[in-house]
Amino acid sequence: MFPKTKKLPLNRGAFAIVDAEDFDRLSKYNWCLQCSTDGKISAPAKTLLHTHGRRETLSHFILNLKRPVIIMFKNGNPLDHRKSNFLLGSFSQYRQRNRKRSTLTTSKYIGVSYGKKRGNFAAQIQKDGIDYCLGFYETEEEAARAYDNKALELYGPDAQRNFTGGIHDSLPIIKKISLWDRRPVKKSSSNYKGIRYHKKRWEAKIGYLRKTIYLGRFKTEKAAALAYDVKARELCGPGCYQNFPNNSKGIKHVAC
């Protein structure tokens, strides 16, 4: 038991740990657990207050906050309701901290997957609906540490990580990839990424932040592919996927 804390009775014989200064105020109400369908305590609404037809989480009641403010638990214990254990954050932070290690994935680490065709491990993380591709690595551990580095950068010291500790040393990355590092779609009318043949012209498009940017129509397939490369470098820098990577310092504008 922590110093200056008390046990707040719940249903099912359970209890929550609360600060002693909050106990008298909280003990006036009846609190009960909210569990998921598999019987586990779900987050973030762990214990609920039923009074005057309202349902209020214990954590929100303690801090006198209303939803949709998200309250997480630093030590991961949903029954530890000491104010020092609360962590306010965004929905992205909540998802990242509560991401589970699935038994169906190709890696035991969070944010890591194994590519059979490439024979190496890829690291990836998401925030606010944006996927960050962190590269390919020879070993599973190297990819996991790359994930940890980016998690610390995006979410701070409270991020869920594969390993404890701070920023890991530079890792031997095989290939740096970005949001645009995707192979051309099969059955496409062009062998170049972002290009298709439409109405007797070659059309160029690129995806950026879940939006499609139209780049125009061109007489030749190569001109359209070069236009794609120019826009890709503009949006994500020289490390992005390009149809002509050796031409990164070449043409800046492409005529239709």
Backbone as CSV, one residue per row, in Angstrom:
resi,resn,N_x,N_y,N_z,CA_x,CA_y,CA_z,C_x,C_y,C_z
1,MET,0.838,-1.196,0.000,0.000,0.000,0.000,0.878,1.254,0.000
2,PHE,0.478,2.262,-0.777,1.241,3.492,-0.874,0.987,4.371,0.346
3,PRO,1.952,5.206,0.724,1.728,6.114,1.853,0.654,7.145,1.541
4,LYS,-0.115,7.496,2.562,-1.175,8.497,2.467,-2.227,8.119,1.417
5,THR,-2.539,6.839,1.357,-3.579,6.360,0.444,-4.549,5.476,1.214
6,LYS,-5.723,5.265,0.633,-6.727,4.381,1.218,-7.337,3.518,0.125
7,LYS,-7.973,2.428,0.570,-8.636,1.525,-0.358,-10.118,1.882,-0.437
8,LEU,-10.565,2.201,-1.651,-11.967,2.529,-1.878,-12.702,1.263,-2.312
9,PRO,-13.702,0.802,-1.543,-14.396,-0.452,-1.891,-15.158,-0.337,-3.211
10,LEU,-15.086,-1.409,-3.996,-15.834,-1.527,-5.242,-16.702,-2.783,-5.157
11,ASN,-17.386,-3.117,-6.208,-18.127,-4.371,-6.233,-17.185,-5.529,-6.540
12,ARG,-17.693,-6.747,-6.471,-16.933,-7.966,-6.751,-15.753,-8.151,-5.814
13,GLY,-15.792,-7.494,-4.679,-14.722,-7.621,-3.711,-13.455,-6.880,-4.066
14,ALA,-13.522,-6.076,-5.088,-12.345,-5.318,-5.526,-12.285,-3.972,-4.798
15,PHE,-11.176,-3.280,-4.995,-11.007,-1.944,-4.415,-10.097,-1.125,-5.303
16,ALA,-10.196,0.181,-5.176,-9.327,1.111,-5.891,-8.455,1.850,-4.889
17,ILE,-7.225,2.118,-5.286,-6.313,2.885,-4.438,-6.502,4.367,-4.748
18,VAL,-6.823,5.140,-3.727,-7.044,6.579,-3.899,-6.244,7.342,-2.863
19,ASP,-6.017,8.618,-3.134,-5.349,9.470,-2.147,-6.239,9.634,-0.926
20,ALA,-5.620,9.664,0.263,-6.377,9.766,1.504,-7.236,11.031,1.537
21,GLU,-6.739,12.108,0.910,-7.483,13.361,0.923,-8.762,13.300,0.093
22,ASP,-8.855,12.328,-0.813,-10.045,12.170,-1.662,-11.019,11.128,-1.140
23,PHE,-10.595,10.350,-0.154,-11.396,9.191,0.261,-12.772,9.577,0.794
24,ASP,-12.850,10.550,1.657,-14.143,10.923,2.246,-15.135,11.357,1.178
25,ARG,-14.693,12.107,0.214,-15.582,12.570,-0.858,-16.045,11.420,-1.742
26,LEU,-15.148,10.485,-2.017,-15.476,9.378,-2.903,-16.330,8.314,-2.235
27,SER,-16.145,8.124,-0.933,-16.855,7.051,-0.226,-18.346,7.341,-0.060
28,LYS,-18.814,8.518,-0.430,-20.238,8.842,-0.345,-21.052,8.142,-1.429
29,TYR,-20.369,7.599,-2.430,-21.049,7.007,-3.573,-20.713,5.523,-3.693
30,ASN,-21.538,4.817,-4.422,-21.299,3.410,-4.714,-20.596,3.295,-6.064
31,TRP,-19.477,2.592,-6.059,-18.676,2.462,-7.270,-18.641,1.011,-7.728
32,CYS,-18.610,0.807,-9.019,-18.543,-0.558,-9.549,-17.600,-0.604,-10.736
33,LEU,-17.102,-1.809,-11.017,-16.158,-2.006,-12.112,-16.878,-2.060,-13.451
34,GLN,-16.210,-1.566,-14.466,-16.680,-1.771,-15.833,-15.686,-2.682,-16.522
35,CYS,-16.190,-3.810,-17.026,-15.320,-4.812,-17.632,-15.690,-5.025,-19.089
36,SER,-14.724,-5.503,-19.850,-14.963,-5.832,-21.251,-15.630,-7.197,-21.344
37,THR,-15.949,-7.613,-22.556,-16.668,-8.868,-22.756,-15.858,-10.087,-22.317
38,ASP,-14.525,-9.981,-22.304,-13.700,-11.109,-21.886,-13.435,-11.128,-20.396
39,GLY,-14.107,-10.211,-19.648,-13.984,-10.199,-18.198,-12.864,-9.348,-17.658
40,LYS,-12.060,-8.752,-18.556,-10.961,-7.915,-18.101,-11.441,-6.477,-17.897
41,ILE,-10.802,-5.803,-16.958,-11.142,-4.401,-16.710,-10.747,-3.580,-17.924
42,SER,-11.680,-2.811,-18.455,-11.423,-2.046,-19.675,-10.962,-0.638,-19.339
43,ALA,-10.361,0.018,-20.308,-9.842,1.364,-20.117,-10.503,2.293,-21.120
44,PRO,-10.652,3.622,-20.792,-10.212,4.220,-19.530,-11.292,4.249,-18.448
45,ALA,-12.547,3.873,-18.765,-13.618,3.908,-17.775,-13.597,2.638,-16.950
46,LYS,-12.910,2.694,-15.828,-12.750,1.492,-15.018,-13.866,1.345,-13.989
47,THR,-14.091,2.371,-13.219,-15.108,2.325,-12.185,-16.093,3.443,-12.405
48,LEU,-17.351,3.162,-12.204,-18.393,4.102,-12.586,-19.228,4.526,-11.391
49,LEU,-19.695,5.725,-11.448,-20.588,6.264,-10.432,-22.001,6.304,-10.992
50,HIS,-22.946,5.692,-10.288,-24.339,5.701,-10.709,-25.112,6.577,-9.729
51,THR,-25.457,7.757,-10.125,-26.224,8.646,-9.253,-26.976,9.655,-10.109
52,HIS,-28.229,9.871,-9.782,-29.075,10.824,-10.505,-29.103,10.520,-12.006
53,GLY,-29.015,9.225,-12.365,-29.084,8.847,-13.768,-27.814,9.094,-14.549
54,ARG,-26.722,9.468,-13.872,-25.468,9.763,-14.572,-24.467,8.629,-14.374
55,ARG,-23.615,8.433,-15.355,-22.500,7.491,-15.244,-21.222,8.291,-15.392
56,GLU,-20.377,8.227,-14.408,-19.158,9.035,-14.407,-17.989,8.172,-13.957
57,THR,-16.879,8.269,-14.664,-15.716,7.486,-14.270,-15.102,8.046,-13.003
58,LEU,-14.507,7.147,-12.250,-13.884,7.549,-10.999,-12.742,8.538,-11.233
59,SER,-11.947,8.288,-12.256,-10.813,9.174,-12.539,-11.280,10.579,-12.912
60,HIS,-12.333,10.678,-13.741,-12.850,11.992,-14.118,-13.485,12.695,-12.916
61,PHE,-14.116,11.926,-12.056,-14.735,12.512,-10.865,-13.683,13.075,-9.919
62,ILE,-12.578,12.363,-9.767,-11.510,12.824,-8.875,-10.925,14.145,-9.364
63,LEU,-10.686,14.246,-10.664,-10.072,15.446,-11.232,-11.093,16.512,-11.624
64,ASN,-12.381,16.178,-11.438,-13.460,17.114,-11.792,-13.377,17.500,-13.267
65,LEU,-13.211,16.489,-14.109,-13.130,16.695,-15.553,-14.285,15.974,-16.233
66,LYS,-14.618,16.431,-17.406,-15.675,15.810,-18.187,-15.076,15.184,-19.444
67,ARG,-15.762,14.185,-19.941,-15.352,13.618,-21.214,-15.535,14.648,-22.318
68,PRO,-14.767,14.621,-23.407,-13.921,13.521,-23.877,-12.469,13.568,-23.434
69,VAL,-12.142,14.267,-22.336,-10.766,14.259,-21.850,-10.380,12.824,-21.499
70,ILE,-9.243,12.365,-21.999,-8.797,10.987,-21.778,-7.781,10.956,-20.650
71,ILE,-8.047,10.095,-19.672,-7.162,9.925,-18.526,-6.569,8.521,-18.580
72,MET,-5.242,8.451,-18.553,-4.541,7.164,-18.569,-3.821,6.966,-17.247
73,PHE,-3.224,5.786,-17.086,-2.552,5.437,-15.841,-1.078,5.161,-16.126
74,LYS,-0.212,5.901,-15.460,1.213,5.819,-15.740,1.770,4.416,-15.530
75,ASN,1.334,3.747,-14.441,1.867,2.419,-14.149,1.053,1.302,-14.789
76,GLY,0.023,1.656,-15.559,-0.780,0.654,-16.241,-1.808,-0.042,-15.380
77,ASN,-1.907,0.307,-14.112,-2.877,-0.309,-13.192,-4.167,0.503,-13.201
78,PRO,-5.256,-0.022,-13.747,-6.504,0.752,-13.845,-7.204,0.973,-12.514
79,LEU,-6.722,0.329,-11.451,-7.327,0.521,-10.125,-6.486,1.434,-9.231
80,ASP,-5.381,1.920,-9.755,-4.549,2.869,-9.002,-4.983,4.278,-9.369
81,HIS,-5.876,4.849,-8.561,-6.452,6.163,-8.849,-5.843,7.274,-8.002
82,ARG,-4.566,7.137,-7.687,-3.867,8.270,-7.085,-3.679,9.349,-8.149
83,LYS,-3.812,10.581,-7.764,-3.698,11.673,-8.749,-2.316,11.682,-9.397
84,SER,-1.288,11.260,-8.673,0.068,11.230,-9.238,0.211,10.163,-10.311
85,ASN,-0.745,9.241,-10.394,-0.692,8.166,-11.382,-1.493,8.497,-12.635
86,PHE,-2.197,9.622,-12.625,-2.998,10.011,-13.778,-2.123,10.661,-14.847
87,LEU,-2.515,10.437,-16.079,-1.814,11.035,-17.213,-2.862,11.478,-18.220
88,LEU,-2.958,12.788,-18.443,-3.903,13.315,-19.422,-3.263,13.276,-20.800
89,GLY,-4.039,12.880,-21.795,-3.471,12.797,-23.127,-4.530,12.751,-24.203
90,SER,-4.057,12.577,-25.424,-4.934,12.512,-26.589,-5.349,11.065,-26.849
91,PHE,-6.271,10.895,-27.789,-6.698,9.554,-28.152,-5.550,8.768,-28.774
92,SER,-4.681,9.452,-29.531,-3.526,8.779,-30.120,-2.599,8.229,-29.033
93,GLN,-2.382,9.022,-27.977,-1.553,8.560,-26.873,-2.184,7.364,-26.164
94,TYR,-3.498,7.427,-25.997,-4.192,6.322,-25.345,-4.049,5.031,-26.149
95,ARG,-4.227,5.120,-27.457,-4.100,3.936,-28.300,-2.679,3.394,-28.269
96,GLN,-1.695,4.294,-28.277,-0.308,3.849,-28.292,0.065,3.169,-26.976
97,ARG,-0.381,3.727,-25.856,-0.042,3.170,-24.548,-0.770,1.861,-24.280
98,ASN,-1.939,1.678,-24.885,-2.739,0.479,-24.616,-2.680,-0.533,-25.755
99,ARG,-1.741,-0.332,-26.663,-1.595,-1.281,-27.760,-1.068,-2.602,-27.219
100,LYS,-1.738,-3.689,-27.599,-1.387,-5.002,-27.082,-0.511,-5.761,-28.075
101,ARG,0.311,-6.634,-27.526,1.138,-7.506,-28.354,0.295,-8.693,-28.803
102,SER,-0.089,-8.704,-30.045,-0.934,-9.772,-30.568,-0.120,-11.037,-30.814
103,THR,-0.755,-12.180,-30.590,-0.086,-13.460,-30.830,-0.135,-13.845,-32.308
104,LEU,-0.872,-13.058,-33.112,-1.033,-13.389,-34.522,-0.061,-12.637,-35.417
105,THR,0.734,-11.755,-34.869,1.659,-10.967,-35.675,2.932,-11.746,-35.967
106,THR,3.725,-11.223,-36.885,4.969,-11.888,-37.267,6.132,-11.500,-36.367
107,SER,5.887,-10.686,-35.359,6.938,-10.278,-34.427,6.375,-10.196,-33.014
108,LYS,7.222,-10.442,-32.055,6.804,-10.341,-30.655,6.864,-8.908,-30.150
109,TYR,7.393,-7.991,-30.968,7.536,-6.597,-30.553,6.445,-5.718,-31.163
110,ILE,6.138,-4.643,-30.466,5.150,-3.684,-30.945,5.741,-2.889,-32.103
111,GLY,4.931,-2.698,-33.158,5.354,-1.881,-34.285,6.327,-2.538,-35.224
112,VAL,6.508,-3.841,-35.125,7.483,-4.561,-35.945,6.772,-5.683,-36.705
113,SER,7.132,-5.860,-37.962,6.585,-6.947,-38.767,7.683,-7.544,-39.630
114,TYR,7.522,-8.824,-39.949,8.520,-9.524,-40.767,8.025,-9.662,-42.197
115,GLY,8.875,-9.280,-43.146,8.528,-9.412,-44.553,9.202,-10.633,-45.158
116,LYS,8.413,-11.612,-45.562,8.978,-12.850,-46.101,9.730,-12.604,-47.408
117,LYS,9.199,-11.736,-48.279,9.834,-11.489,-49.565,11.178,-10.800,-49.393
118,ARG,11.244,-9.845,-48.464,12.495,-9.099,-48.252,13.438,-9.837,-47.313
119,GLY,12.870,-10.647,-46.418,13.696,-11.379,-45.475,14.240,-10.514,-44.357
120,ASN,13.563,-9.417,-44.027,14.006,-8.556,-42.935,12.790,-8.000,-42.193
121,PHE,13.055,-7.150,-41.203,11.998,-6.652,-40.337,11.741,-5.163,-40.586
122,ALA,10.478,-4.794,-40.653,10.079,-3.402,-40.857,9.536,-2.832,-39.558
123,ALA,9.807,-1.549,-39.310,9.300,-0.854,-38.126,8.358,0.252,-38.565
124,GLN,7.237,0.395,-37.860,6.230,1.388,-38.229,5.476,1.831,-36.983
125,ILE,5.075,3.102,-36.955,4.315,3.647,-35.833,3.286,4.625,-36.387
126,GLN,2.234,4.850,-35.643,1.163,5.737,-36.091,0.844,6.780,-35.035
127,LYS,0.525,7.994,-35.499,0.035,9.046,-34.617,-0.906,9.951,-35.393
128,ASP,-2.050,10.252,-34.792,-3.047,11.138,-35.406,-3.405,10.708,-36.826
129,GLY,-3.514,9.395,-37.025,-3.915,8.876,-38.319,-2.825,8.845,-39.368
130,ILE,-1.605,9.228,-39.001,-0.490,9.241,-39.950,0.449,8.084,-39.644
131,ASP,0.781,7.286,-40.655,1.714,6.177,-40.508,3.141,6.667,-40.750
132,TYR,4.033,6.334,-39.829,5.447,6.657,-39.986,6.207,5.345,-40.226
133,CYS,6.734,5.176,-41.436,7.512,3.988,-41.771,8.972,4.265,-41.424
134,LEU,9.549,3.428,-40.575,10.854,3.718,-39.985,12.008,2.967,-40.624
135,GLY,11.717,2.090,-41.575,12.801,1.422,-42.278,12.797,-0.082,-42.102
136,PHE,13.725,-0.759,-42.811,13.899,-2.205,-42.721,15.180,-2.508,-41.953
137,TYR,15.151,-3.598,-41.171,16.296,-3.944,-40.333,16.579,-5.436,-40.423
138,GLU,17.840,-5.796,-40.208,18.251,-7.193,-40.281,17.639,-8.020,-39.157
139,THR,17.575,-7.458,-37.948,17.086,-8.213,-36.804,15.817,-7.587,-36.241
140,GLU,15.071,-8.423,-35.548,13.819,-8.003,-34.928,14.065,-6.965,-33.845
141,GLU,15.145,-7.148,-33.078,15.451,-6.231,-31.982,15.803,-4.832,-32.492
142,GLU,16.540,-4.750,-33.598,16.902,-3.451,-34.160,15.663,-2.690,-34.604
143,ALA,14.712,-3.388,-35.232,13.463,-2.743,-35.644,12.664,-2.289,-34.430
144,ALA,12.663,-3.096,-33.371,11.931,-2.736,-32.154,12.531,-1.496,-31.494
145,ARG,13.842,-1.383,-31.531,14.491,-0.206,-30.939,14.243,1.048,-31.790
146,ALA,14.145,0.862,-33.098,13.791,1.996,-33.955,12.380,2.479,-33.631
147,TYR,11.472,1.535,-33.376,10.116,1.901,-32.963,10.154,2.687,-31.647
148,ASP,10.949,2.217,-30.690,11.039,2.894,-29.395,11.534,4.328,-29.545
149,ASN,12.542,4.520,-30.392,13.081,5.868,-30.608,12.006,6.822,-31.130
150,LYS,11.246,6.350,-32.107,10.192,7.206,-32.689,9.052,7.403,-31.710
151,ALA,8.741,6.390,-30.902,7.686,6.520,-29.904,8.042,7.589,-28.877
152,LEU,9.297,7.626,-28.458,9.749,8.657,-27.522,9.658,10.042,-28.156
153,GLU,9.992,10.127,-29.441,9.935,11.409,-30.149,8.495,11.911,-30.290
154,LEU,7.567,11.003,-30.601,6.186,11.398,-30.868,5.349,11.547,-29.599
155,TYR,5.570,10.637,-28.636,4.681,10.580,-27.471,5.347,10.946,-26.155
156,GLY,6.666,11.141,-26.151,7.332,11.524,-24.921,7.706,10.331,-24.051
157,PRO,8.216,10.606,-22.847,8.733,9.533,-21.973,7.669,8.560,-21.481
158,ASP,6.384,8.911,-21.590,5.317,8.018,-21.127,4.839,7.064,-22.215
159,ALA,5.490,7.051,-23.369,5.076,6.174,-24.467,5.333,4.717,-24.115
160,GLN,4.495,3.856,-24.636,4.719,2.422,-24.485,5.853,2.000,-25.403
161,ARG,6.818,1.245,-24.853,8.002,0.869,-25.629,8.276,-0.621,-25.478
162,ASN,9.097,-1.113,-26.370,9.501,-2.520,-26.304,10.594,-2.746,-25.273
163,PHE,11.474,-1.740,-25.111,12.569,-1.841,-24.165,12.564,-0.606,-23.261
164,THR,13.050,-0.768,-22.057,13.157,0.362,-21.142,14.395,1.172,-21.484
165,GLY,14.433,2.398,-20.960,15.586,3.246,-21.219,15.259,4.364,-22.183
166,GLY,16.268,5.170,-22.474,16.083,6.331,-23.334,16.301,6.005,-24.795
167,ILE,16.762,7.025,-25.537,16.999,6.868,-26.969,18.122,5.854,-27.189
168,HIS,17.897,4.920,-28.102,18.922,3.929,-28.430,19.910,4.504,-29.432
169,ASP,21.090,3.923,-29.435,22.130,4.380,-30.362,21.687,4.184,-31.805
170,SER,22.411,4.810,-32.723,22.078,4.703,-34.147,22.051,3.241,-34.566
171,LEU,21.054,2.897,-35.365,20.832,1.505,-35.752,21.220,1.293,-37.215
172,PRO,21.711,0.107,-37.547,22.125,-0.186,-38.936,20.929,-0.423,-39.836
173,ILE,20.313,0.648,-40.261,19.126,0.546,-41.102,19.505,0.039,-42.489
174,ILE,18.672,-0.824,-43.044,18.920,-1.351,-44.387,18.439,-0.374,-45.439
175,LYS,17.241,0.140,-45.225,16.668,1.055,-46.204,15.713,2.001,-45.507
176,LYS,15.842,3.276,-45.757,14.926,4.270,-45.204,13.716,4.388,-46.107
177,ILE,12.531,4.277,-45.529,11.312,4.353,-46.325,10.422,5.449,-45.783
178,SER,9.407,5.786,-46.520,8.506,6.855,-46.125,7.081,6.457,-46.456
179,LEU,6.156,7.400,-46.269,4.755,7.134,-46.567,4.554,6.742,-48.022
180,TRP,5.457,7.173,-48.888,5.266,6.935,-50.315,6.053,5.719,-50.812
181,ASP,6.711,5.000,-49.914,7.511,3.856,-50.340,6.612,2.639,-50.516
182,ARG,5.902,2.613,-51.594,4.998,1.510,-51.896,5.248,1.079,-53.344
183,ARG,5.134,-0.188,-53.607,5.318,-0.692,-54.966,4.123,-0.311,-55.825
184,PRO,4.311,-0.168,-57.149,3.184,0.131,-58.023,2.095,-0.914,-57.881
185,VAL,0.851,-0.479,-57.959,-0.272,-1.386,-57.829,-0.283,-2.359,-59.009
186,LYS,-0.559,-3.629,-58.714,-0.614,-4.626,-59.778,-1.751,-4.318,-60.741
187,LYS,-1.590,-4.787,-61.948,-2.559,-4.582,-63.021,-2.688,-3.113,-63.399
188,SER,-1.710,-2.290,-63.045,-1.742,-0.885,-63.426,-1.345,-0.759,-64.897
189,SER,-1.768,0.332,-65.512,-1.414,0.558,-66.914,0.013,1.072,-67.048
190,SER,0.688,1.323,-65.934,2.060,1.813,-65.963,2.915,1.036,-64.974
191,ASN,4.195,0.925,-65.271,5.134,0.287,-64.356,5.685,1.274,-63.336
192,TYR,5.329,2.545,-63.459,5.797,3.574,-62.537,4.748,3.845,-61.458
193,LYS,5.216,4.222,-60.287,4.312,4.514,-59.183,3.598,5.836,-59.411
194,GLY,2.293,5.862,-59.130,1.505,7.078,-59.230,1.075,7.447,-60.637
195,ILE,1.282,6.552,-61.597,1.011,6.858,-63.008,-0.035,5.879,-63.569
196,ARG,-0.906,6.398,-64.397,-1.836,5.546,-65.136,-2.138,6.178,-66.491
197,TYR,-2.500,5.312,-67.447,-2.846,5.780,-68.789,-4.350,5.997,-68.861
198,HIS,-4.752,7.234,-69.174,-6.177,7.568,-69.147,-6.499,8.566,-70.259
199,LYS,-7.395,8.176,-71.156,-7.854,9.038,-72.239,-6.685,9.575,-73.069
200,LYS,-5.853,8.639,-73.521,-4.740,8.919,-74.429,-3.672,9.829,-73.827
201,ARG,-3.640,9.922,-72.509,-2.596,10.690,-71.815,-2.151,9.908,-70.579
202,TRP,-0.936,10.253,-70.096,-0.431,9.644,-68.866,-0.728,10.582,-67.702
203,GLU,-1.458,10.077,-66.740,-1.941,10.874,-65.599,-1.099,10.575,-64.368
204,ALA,-0.699,11.633,-63.637,0.140,11.471,-62.444,-0.613,11.957,-61.204
205,LYS,-0.565,11.135,-60.148,-1.172,11.486,-58.862,-0.262,11.005,-57.745
206,ILE,-0.396,11.634,-56.566,0.380,11.196,-55.404,-0.499,11.324,-54.157
207,GLY,-0.342,10.398,-53.238,-1.094,10.436,-51.987,-0.295,11.125,-50.907
208,TYR,-0.946,12.004,-50.149,-0.266,12.732,-49.069,-1.263,13.002,-47.952
209,LEU,-0.961,12.484,-46.739,-1.827,12.674,-45.576,-3.276,12.297,-45.888
210,ARG,-3.417,11.135,-46.499,-4.727,10.571,-46.826,-5.503,11.402,-47.857
211,LYS,-4.784,12.207,-48.601,-5.401,12.975,-49.678,-4.670,12.682,-50.983
212,THR,-5.392,12.732,-52.076,-4.801,12.513,-53.388,-4.559,13.850,-54.076
213,ILE,-3.315,14.079,-54.466,-2.935,15.316,-55.150,-2.776,15.030,-56.641
214,TYR,-3.530,15.707,-57.459,-3.492,15.521,-58.913,-2.363,16.361,-59.494
215,LEU,-1.489,15.728,-60.272,-0.296,16.397,-60.799,-0.396,16.755,-62.277
216,GLY,-1.422,16.302,-62.950,-1.596,16.663,-64.341,-1.532,15.471,-65.280
217,ARG,-1.712,15.757,-66.588,-1.677,14.748,-67.638,-0.519,15.063,-68.589
218,PHE,0.173,14.001,-69.035,1.406,14.173,-69.787,1.388,13.329,-71.057
219,LYS,2.199,13.758,-72.028,2.249,13.056,-73.306,2.963,11.721,-73.188
220,THR,3.997,11.665,-72.335,4.768,10.435,-72.200,4.691,9.899,-70.771
221,GLU,4.883,8.611,-70.655,4.858,7.951,-69.348,6.016,8.428,-68.469
222,LYS,7.168,8.613,-69.072,8.341,9.038,-68.313,8.157,10.449,-67.758
223,ALA,7.555,11.339,-68.540,7.327,12.708,-68.061,6.413,12.706,-66.849
224,ALA,5.395,11.850,-66.892,4.483,11.756,-65.753,5.201,11.196,-64.528
225,ALA,6.060,10.203,-64.741,6.808,9.605,-63.637,7.781,10.606,-63.028
226,LEU,8.396,11.438,-63.853,9.294,12.476,-63.339,8.533,13.522,-62.534
227,ALA,7.329,13.847,-62.975,6.506,14.803,-62.231,6.151,14.245,-60.860
228,TYR,5.889,12.946,-60.817,5.616,12.297,-59.530,6.832,12.419,-58.609
229,ASP,8.025,12.172,-59.147,9.239,12.238,-58.348,9.465,13.638,-57.786
230,VAL,9.219,14.653,-58.618,9.413,16.035,-58.180,8.502,16.349,-56.991
231,LYS,7.250,15.952,-57.073,6.303,16.231,-55.994,6.627,15.407,-54.752
232,ALA,7.070,14.168,-54.935,7.427,13.319,-53.807,8.585,13.917,-53.019
233,ARG,9.620,14.435,-53.730,10.752,15.074,-53.044,10.318,16.347,-52.346
234,GLU,9.385,17.068,-52.941,8.880,18.303,-52.338,8.142,18.022,-51.031
235,LEU,7.389,16.930,-51.010,6.553,16.620,-49.848,7.324,15.930,-48.728
236,CYS,8.223,15.007,-49.073,8.859,14.215,-48.008,10.373,14.130,-48.088
237,GLY,10.977,14.926,-48.940,12.428,14.970,-48.960,13.056,13.942,-49.886
238,PRO,14.386,13.976,-49.987,15.101,13.113,-50.943,15.072,11.628,-50.586
239,GLY,14.679,11.284,-49.338,14.674,9.880,-48.944,13.426,9.132,-49.348
240,CYS,12.507,9.783,-50.053,11.250,9.143,-50.420,11.436,8.171,-51.583
241,TYR,10.396,7.393,-51.830,10.403,6.505,-52.989,10.308,7.349,-54.258
242,GLN,11.127,7.013,-55.252,11.100,7.730,-56.524,11.162,6.730,-57.665
243,ASN,10.519,7.067,-58.761,10.587,6.223,-59.943,11.980,6.233,-60.573
244,PHE,12.654,7.389,-60.447,14.014,7.533,-60.962,14.901,8.087,-59.851
245,PRO,15.322,7.247,-58.895,16.104,7.739,-57.750,17.434,8.373,-58.134
246,ASN,18.011,7.984,-59.247,19.299,8.539,-59.674,19.156,9.901,-60.323
247,ASN,17.911,10.349,-60.462,17.664,11.629,-61.116,17.180,12.673,-60.109
248,SER,17.514,12.457,-58.807,16.990,13.331,-57.757,17.482,14.769,-57.865
249,LYS,18.619,14.967,-58.526,19.147,16.321,-58.665,18.885,16.896,-60.062
250,GLY,18.069,16.206,-60.796,17.840,16.611,-62.177,16.691,17.575,-62.324
251,ILE,15.808,17.244,-63.228,14.733,18.158,-63.645,13.847,18.557,-62.473
252,LYS,13.475,19.812,-62.396,12.609,20.303,-61.335,11.180,20.540,-61.820
253,HIS,11.028,20.831,-63.074,9.693,21.067,-63.633,9.544,20.224,-64.895
254,VAL,8.377,19.667,-65.066,8.130,18.797,-66.206,7.029,19.404,-67.051
255,ALA,7.294,19.515,-68.318,6.272,20.076,-69.215,5.265,18.996,-69.581
256,CYS,4.023,19.432,-69.755,2.965,18.496,-70.135,3.132,18.096,-71.608
